[in-house]
Amino acid sequence: MNSTSATLAQGEGNPLLSMLPIILVIVLMYILIIMPQKRRQKKHKLFLEGIRPGSKVLTSGGMIGTVRSVSEKTVEVEIAPEIVVTLVKPAILSSAADVA
């Protein structure tokens, strides 16, 4: 047995080849977990930027109401006649039309 075959028999192959499964798992996690989450965040940000008075929305507390006014960071939502609550924009989950 020569020295080259003895070295290969001891498991000293290409180090990149031994790292390939780890690299594949990292790439797969990025594709399956991180990319969809970024897409959802971008879609929610665009939704929040598009909120206008009169829009029906669902809050993170589960309340459905009508937007009365919108400022840079807050939204006033009427949840019942003459009952208006002020919420930070991220507390708005979706359009109430998505729930129905």
N, C-alpha and C positions, 0 to 999 in steps of 0.2 A: 504494500500500500504506500503510495507516494505522499508527500507532505500536503499537497493541495487537496486531495480527497480526504485526508485526515482532518484538515481544517474545516471543511464543509460538513463532515460528519459530526463535528463538535458543536454545530449550530451557529457558526460565525458567518452568517450570510449577509446580505445587504440589509443595513439597518432601516432603510426606508421601507423595505418590504415588511419588516416586523411592525412598523408604525402604521401601516395601511389600514388595519381594522379600526384603530382609534380615530384616525383621520376620517374614515367613512362614517363612523358613529357621530362625530361632531358635525359633519356636513349634513347628515340626515336629520339630526336634531334641529339644526338651523332651518332647514327646509320645512320640516313638519311643525315646529313650534314657534320659532322667532318670526319668520316671514308672515304667517297668518296674523299673529298678534300685532305686528306693525301695520298691516293692512287695516285691521279693525280700528286701531288707534287713529289712523289717518282718516278713515271714514267717519268716526265719531267727531273728530275735530272739525271736519267739513260740515257735518250736521249741526254742530254747535254754532259755527259761524253763520249758518243759514237760518237760524231761528229768528222769526219775526213776530211782532205782536199779532195776536189772533191765532197763532199756531196752537194746536192741541198737543200736549207733551205728557210723557210718563216720567215721574221722578224716581230717584233711587229709593225713596221711601214707599213707593208703590202708589202714590197719588197721581191721579190724572187731572190735569187742569189746562186752562187757557192762558197763554202768555199775554201779559198786559204791557210790559215794557222790558226793554233789553238795554243793559249797559255793557261796558267792556268786560267786567268780571261777574256781574250778577244778572239775574232774571227775576222779574216779578211775575208770579203765577197765581191766577185766581182759581182756587180749588173748590169753591162754593160761592153762591151769590154773596157779594160784599166781603168775602174772606180772601185776602191776598197775602201770599207768603213770598218772602225774598229768598232766593236760592243762589248759590254759586253755580256757574254754568256747568261744571262737571257733574253736578247732582242731577242733571237732566239726562236720562238714559236714552230715550228714543221718542219718536213721534207716537202719539196715542193711536194713530192709524195702523201702526205696526202691531199693536196689541189686539185690536179687534178682529 
